[in-house]
Amino acid sequence: MAFAFLILAPVWAASASVPAPSSPGVASQQEQNKAVALRVFEEILNQGKFLAADEIYAKDFVNHGLHRDAGLAEDQAAAHFEKQACPDLKITVGPMVAEGDLVAVVWVARGTNTAWAGWLPPTGAKIEVRGITIWRITDGKIREEWTSFNELRIVREVVYQLRWQLFGLLCVVLILLWIAGWLICKLLPRQLLARK
């Protein structure tokens, strides 16, 4: 994660729109931007106050994904899904750095999948994942987002916690396949002989 900051820091520092760090207005603007970022975690993700998104995000907001970008509607739909799947979702904010119009936040999300979310049934699996989000905030609104976390870790945690249930399901499927194969082997030759 720090590697990204090392690469992007010269670009951010070279930006003409970034005020000098010694300016008294910079600290207050950066603190305001941090406060906007905290609202996302506290109000939207932790408390489920999704209507606050209209106050926090710009209408032309873009979440820059690894392979494609998402607008505000899709971004908030994902937040609804996460909160629906894990009603006890709690995101703890770690280190937060603001420079110019950028705010970077390291966070840890913890929750338990106790409710249906679309096709996903409640599993009771506990999830814990750490990630980092960088937001571009201008005029008090979030305009752009870059988030990174280990999605595979979530899948691994769920599979590990449900390993015995999954093993039992696999055994049932294998037994059913064996029975179907046995029936086909017994009935198919009789059907073929009956036709001759």
C-alpha positions in Angstrom: 0.0 0.0 0.0 2.8 2.4 0.8 4.3 1.6 -2.6 1.3 3.4 -4.2 1.9 6.5 -2.1 5.6 6.5 -3.2 4.6 6.3 -6.8 1.8 8.9 -6.6 3.3 11.3 -4.1 5.4 13.1 -6.7 2.4 13.5 -9.0 0.2 14.8 -6.1 3.0 17.2 -5.0 3.5 18.5 -8.5 -0.1 19.3 -8.9 -0.7 23.1 -9.1 -4.0 22.8 -7.3 -2.4 21.5 -4.1 -1.7 24.4 -1.6 1.5 24.5 0.3 1.4 22.5 3.5 2.4 25.5 5.6 -0.8 27.5 4.6 -3.2 27.8 7.5 -6.2 27.1 5.2 -4.7 23.8 4.1 -5.0 22.1 7.5 -8.6 23.1 7.9 -9.5 22.0 4.4 -7.7 18.7 4.9 -9.5 18.2 8.3 -12.8 19.0 6.5 -12.0 16.4 3.9 -11.2 13.8 6.6 -14.5 14.6 8.3 -16.3 13.9 5.0 -14.4 10.5 4.7 -15.4 9.6 8.2 -19.1 10.2 7.4 -18.9 7.4 4.8 -17.8 4.9 7.4 -19.8 6.1 10.4 -23.1 7.1 8.8 -23.4 5.0 5.6 -21.5 1.8 6.3 -21.8 1.4 10.1 -25.2 3.0 10.7 -26.8 2.2 7.4 -28.0 5.8 6.8 -27.8 5.5 3.0 -29.6 8.8 2.4 -26.6 10.6 3.6 -24.9 9.6 0.4 -26.7 12.5 -1.4 -24.9 14.9 1.0 -21.5 13.2 0.9 -21.0 12.2 -2.8 -21.0 14.4 -5.9 -23.6 13.5 -8.6 -20.8 12.7 -11.0 -18.9 10.4 -8.5 -16.8 7.7 -10.0 -15.5 4.6 -8.2 -12.4 3.4 -10.1 -12.4 -0.3 -10.0 -9.6 -2.6 -11.1 -11.3 -3.5 -14.4 -14.1 -0.9 -14.7 -15.5 2.2 -13.1 -18.8 2.4 -11.2 -21.1 5.4 -10.7 -22.8 6.4 -7.5 -25.9 4.2 -7.9 -23.8 1.0 -8.4 -21.4 2.0 -5.6 -24.3 2.5 -3.1 -26.0 -0.7 -4.3 -22.9 -2.5 -3.3 -22.9 -0.8 0.1 -26.6 -1.8 0.6 -25.7 -5.4 -0.3 -22.8 -5.5 2.2 -25.0 -4.1 5.0 -27.9 -6.5 4.1 -25.6 -9.5 4.1 -23.9 -8.5 7.4 -26.3 -6.4 9.4 -23.7 -6.1 12.2 -21.1 -4.7 9.8 -18.7 -2.4 11.6 -15.8 -0.6 9.9 -13.0 0.7 12.1 -10.9 3.5 10.7 -7.2 3.2 11.1 -4.6 5.7 9.8 -5.9 8.5 7.7 -3.8 10.9 5.6 -5.0 14.0 3.8 -3.0 15.9 1.2 -4.5 18.4 -1.1 -7.9 17.1 -2.2 -7.0 13.5 -1.5 -7.8 11.5 1.6 -6.4 8.0 2.2 -7.9 5.7 4.8 -6.8 2.3 6.1 -9.9 0.5 7.5 -10.9 -2.9 8.9 -14.3 -4.3 8.2 -15.8 -6.9 10.5 -19.2 -8.5 10.3 -21.3 -11.7 10.4 -23.3 -13.0 7.5 -26.6 -13.5 9.3 -29.2 -12.4 6.7 -30.2 -13.2 3.1 -28.6 -10.8 0.6 -30.0 -11.5 -2.9 -29.2 -15.2 -3.6 -26.6 -15.4 -0.8 -28.2 -17.3 2.2 -27.1 -16.5 5.8 -24.1 -18.6 6.6 -23.2 -17.3 10.1 -19.7 -16.8 8.8 -17.6 -14.1 10.5 -15.8 -11.9 8.1 -12.8 -9.6 8.7 -10.9 -7.8 6.0 -8.5 -4.8 5.9 -8.4 -2.4 3.0 -7.5 1.1 1.9 -9.6 3.7 0.2 -8.4 6.9 -1.4 -11.0 9.6 -2.1 -10.7 12.8 -4.1 -12.9 15.4 -2.3 -13.6 18.8 -3.7 -16.1 21.4 -2.5 -17.0 19.1 0.4 -18.1 16.2 -1.9 -16.5 12.9 -2.8 -15.8 12.9 -6.6 -13.6 9.9 -7.0 -12.7 6.7 -5.2 -10.0 4.0 -5.4 -10.4 1.1 -3.0 -8.4 -2.0 -2.5 -8.9 -5.1 -0.3 -8.4 -8.8 -0.5 -11.7 -10.3 -1.8 -10.1 -13.8 -1.8 -9.6 -13.5 1.9 -13.3 -13.1 2.4 -14.0 -16.2 0.4 -11.3 -18.1 2.2 -12.8 -17.1 5.6 -16.3 -18.2 4.6 -15.1 -21.5 3.2 -12.9 -22.2 6.2 -15.7 -21.5 8.7 -18.2 -23.6 6.7 -15.8 -26.4 5.8 -17.7 -29.2 7.5 -21.0 -28.1 6.1 -19.4 -27.9 2.6 -17.8 -31.3 3.1 -21.2 -32.8 4.1 -22.8 -31.2 1.1 -20.1 -32.6 -1.1 -20.6 -36.1 0.4 -24.4 -35.9 -0.3 -23.8 -34.8 -3.9 -21.3 -37.7 -4.4 -23.7 -40.2 -2.9 -26.5 -39.0 -5.2 -24.2 -39.2 -8.2 -23.2 -42.7 -7.2 -26.8 -43.8 -6.9 -27.7 -42.2 -10.2 -24.8 -44.0 -11.9 -25.8 -47.3 -10.3 -29.4 -46.9 -11.4 -28.3 -46.1 -15.0 -26.0 -49.1 -15.1 -28.8 -51.4 -13.8 -31.7 -50.0 -15.9 -29.9 -49.1 -19.2 -28.9 -52.6 -20.1 -32.5 -53.9 -19.4 -33.8 -51.1 -21.7 -31.4 -52.1 -24.4 -32.2 -55.8 -24.1 -35.9 -55.1 -24.1 -35.6 -53.3 -27.5 -33.8 -56.3 -29.1 
